[in-house]
Amino acid sequence: MSANPTTAPDDRRHRPRRAGGTDRRAGSGAPRCRGVLIAGLLLLGAAVLPALVVRSDVADPPFQGLDDRWLIWMGGPHEGIYQAAATALDLFGGPVGALLPLSLLILLLVRRRWVSAGFLLAADLGGNMLVIQGLKHLVDRPRPDHPLVRVDHGSFPSGHAATAALLVVLLGVILVPAARRRPWWIGGTAFTLAMMWSRTWLHAHWLSDTVAGAAAGAGVGLLAWWLFHPALARERARAHDRRGAAAGAGTA
């Protein structure tokens, strides 16, 4: 009878997990990089291409008729709860809204989440200072007559709509776990649409301004996410390992 070697148990179960496994766990649920890149480029293109069209004839672009009809439908002047809601959104998209990313940046720095802080700073500054303000100066479209709130120059694109869409992406990436992001995206889309409505309700923007602004903000946020995704995944992995080590030490 031949002596068959005793089958050794699979010792892979007892091997320590490699760091790469933690990275994969930390990155699970993260967007597919190619899909995020394509979505970001398409959204940014949906803002840049109309900007070139408007710039060729700021007084009467091809979709001015739709903008005029929408503005008439919005009516005005307004009173009551809708006016209060639109005014609150106007304040949020202005100086008050700037406090939110600033407060989050300070919190990230205090917690030493350097990558997340860099992602927030790069996307916020790049989106608002370079893309939105750059398009405003490039197009310099006149605003609707008699806006109900104080406005600056350049109607296209809407900075408020861009800020709303960009914040939705940034907060979703930094604060919301991957498994819970779908409800966040739905709520964030509703919030961005409300901001777009408020800008036209207040006669501060044309409808096309708000559509381009929301597309630009979301596009910048997604492109920044794509660029920072590997570093963000490593940062989450390190935080996961630290929590695991602390829990293990506490149990011991």
C-alpha positions in Angstrom: 0.0 0.0 0.0 1.6 3.2 -1.1 2.2 5.8 1.4 0.3 8.8 0.3 1.4 12.1 1.9 -1.1 13.4 4.4 -3.1 16.2 2.8 -2.0 19.3 4.7 -4.8 21.7 5.6 -5.0 24.8 3.5 -2.9 27.2 5.5 -4.0 30.2 3.5 -6.7 30.8 6.0 -4.1 31.4 8.6 -1.9 33.7 6.6 -2.1 37.4 7.5 -4.0 39.5 5.0 -1.8 41.6 2.8 -2.2 45.3 2.8 -3.6 45.2 -0.7 -6.7 43.4 0.7 -7.3 46.3 3.0 -7.0 48.7 0.1 -9.6 46.7 -1.8 -12.0 46.7 1.1 -11.5 50.4 1.6 -12.1 51.0 -2.1 -15.1 48.7 -2.4 -18.1 50.5 -3.6 -16.0 53.3 -5.1 -16.9 54.3 -8.6 -15.2 52.7 -11.6 -12.5 55.1 -12.5 -13.3 55.1 -16.2 -17.0 55.7 -15.6 -16.3 58.6 -13.3 -13.8 60.1 -15.8 -16.2 59.8 -18.7 -19.1 61.3 -16.7 -17.0 64.2 -15.5 -15.8 65.0 -19.0 -19.3 64.8 -20.5 -20.7 67.1 -17.8 -17.9 69.6 -18.2 -18.4 69.5 -21.9 -22.1 70.2 -21.4 -21.0 73.5 -19.8 -18.1 74.5 -22.0 -19.7 73.9 -25.4 -22.9 75.9 -24.7 -20.6 78.6 -23.3 -18.9 78.9 -26.8 -22.4 79.0 -28.4 -23.5 81.8 -26.1 -20.3 83.7 -26.5 -20.9 83.9 -30.3 -24.1 85.9 -29.7 -24.7 86.8 -26.0 -27.8 88.8 -26.8 -29.7 86.1 -28.7 -28.2 82.6 -28.4 -30.1 79.7 -30.1 -31.9 78.7 -26.9 -32.9 82.3 -25.9 -36.5 81.6 -26.8 -36.7 78.7 -24.3 -35.0 80.9 -21.6 -37.5 83.7 -22.3 -40.5 81.4 -21.9 -39.1 79.9 -18.7 -38.6 83.3 -17.2 -42.1 84.4 -18.1 -43.4 81.2 -16.5 -41.5 82.0 -13.3 -43.4 85.3 -13.1 -42.7 87.9 -10.5 -42.3 89.7 -8.2 -42.9 87.0 -5.6 -44.0 86.7 -2.0 -44.6 84.1 0.5 -43.0 80.7 1.2 -41.5 80.2 -2.2 -39.8 83.6 -2.0 -38.5 82.7 1.4 -37.1 79.4 0.1 -35.5 81.0 -2.9 -33.9 83.7 -0.7 -32.5 81.1 1.7 -31.0 79.2 -1.2 -29.5 82.4 -2.5 -27.8 83.0 0.8 -26.6 79.4 1.0 -25.0 79.7 -2.5 -23.3 82.9 -1.5 -21.0 83.7 1.5 -23.0 81.6 3.9 -22.4 78.5 1.7 -18.7 79.1 1.7 -18.5 78.4 5.4 -19.5 74.8 4.9 -16.4 73.7 2.8 -14.2 75.9 4.9 -15.4 74.2 8.1 -15.0 70.8 6.6 -11.5 71.6 5.5 -10.5 72.6 9.0 -12.1 69.4 10.4 -10.1 67.3 7.9 -6.9 69.1 8.8 -7.5 68.6 12.5 -8.1 64.9 11.9 -5.0 64.7 9.7 -6.9 63.5 6.6 -4.4 65.3 4.4 -5.6 63.7 1.1 -9.2 64.4 1.7 -8.3 68.0 2.6 -6.3 68.3 -0.6 -9.1 66.9 -2.6 -11.6 69.3 -1.1 -9.3 72.3 -1.6 -8.3 71.5 -5.2 -11.9 70.8 -6.3 -13.4 73.8 -4.6 -10.8 76.3 -5.7 -10.4 74.7 -9.2 -14.2 74.5 -9.7 -15.1 78.0 -8.6 -12.0 80.1 -9.4 -10.9 78.5 -12.6 -13.9 76.9 -14.3 -16.9 78.9 -13.2 -15.2 82.3 -13.1 -13.3 81.5 -16.2 -16.5 80.8 -18.1 -18.2 83.9 -16.7 -15.4 86.1 -18.0 -15.3 84.2 -21.3 -19.0 84.6 -22.0 -20.1 87.7 -20.1 -23.7 87.1 -20.8 -26.2 89.8 -19.7 -28.5 88.7 -16.8 -32.3 88.9 -17.0 -33.8 92.3 -16.3 -34.8 93.3 -12.8 -33.2 90.5 -10.7 -34.8 90.2 -7.2 -31.4 89.8 -5.5 -28.0 91.4 -5.7 -26.0 89.9 -8.6 -22.5 90.4 -10.1 -21.5 90.5 -13.7 -21.8 87.5 -16.0 -24.9 85.4 -16.1 -23.5 82.2 -17.7 -23.0 79.9 -16.0 -24.8 80.0 -12.6 -22.3 80.0 -9.8 -24.9 79.1 -7.3 -26.0 76.0 -9.3 -22.3 75.0 -9.8 -21.6 75.4 -6.1 -24.6 73.2 -5.2 -23.6 70.4 -7.5 -19.9 70.5 -6.6 -20.7 70.4 -2.9 -23.0 67.4 -3.4 -20.1 65.5 -5.0 -17.5 66.6 -2.5 -19.5 65.8 0.6 -20.6 62.5 -0.9 -17.1 61.4 -1.5 -15.6 62.6 1.8 -18.4 62.0 4.3 -20.8 59.4 3.0 -19.9 55.7 3.1 -20.0 54.0 -0.3 -22.9 51.8 0.6 -25.1 54.8 1.4 -24.2 57.0 -1.5 -27.2 56.2 -3.7 -29.7 58.0 -1.4 -27.2 60.8 -1.1 -27.0 61.3 -4.8 -30.8 61.3 -5.1 -31.1 63.9 -2.4 -28.2 65.9 -3.8 -29.8 66.0 -7.2 -33.0 67.3 -5.7 -31.1 70.0 -3.8 -29.3 71.1 -7.0 -32.5 71.3 -8.9 -34.0 73.4 -6.1 -31.0 75.7 -6.4 -31.5 75.9 -10.2 -35.2 76.8 -9.7 -34.4 79.5 -7.1 -32.0 81.3 -9.5 -34.6 81.6 -12.2 -37.4 82.3 -9.7 -35.4 85.2 -8.5 -34.7 86.3 -12.1 -31.0 86.1 -11.3 -30.3 83.7 -14.2 -31.6 82.3 -17.4 -32.6 78.6 -17.3 -29.6 77.6 -19.5 -27.3 79.3 -17.1 -28.4 77.1 -14.3 -28.2 73.9 -16.4 -24.6 74.7 -17.4 -23.6 75.7 -13.9 -24.9 72.4 -12.4 -23.1 70.5 -15.2 -19.9 72.3 -14.6 -19.9 71.9 -10.8 -20.7 68.2 -11.0 -18.2 67.7 -13.8 -15.3 69.3 -11.9 -16.2 67.3 -8.8 -16.2 64.0 -10.6 -12.9 64.8 -12.4 -11.3 65.7 -9.1 -12.6 62.4 -7.6 -11.1 60.5 -10.5 -7.7 62.1 -9.9 -7.7 61.7 -6.2 -9.4 58.3 -6.0 -6.3 56.1 -5.5 -4.9 58.4 -2.8 -8.3 58.6 -1.1 -8.6 54.8 -1.1 -5.2 54.4 0.5 -6.1 57.0 3.1 -9.3 55.1 4.0 -7.3 51.9 4.2 -4.9 53.4 6.6 -7.7 54.7 8.7 -9.4 51.3 8.6 -6.2 49.6 9.8 -5.7 52.1 12.6 -9.3 51.5 13.9 -8.8 47.7 13.6 -5.5 47.9 15.5 -7.1 50.1 18.2 -10.0 47.7 18.6 -7.6 44.8 18.8 -5.5 46.5 21.5 -8.7 47.3 23.4 -9.9 43.7 23.3 -6.5 42.4 24.4 
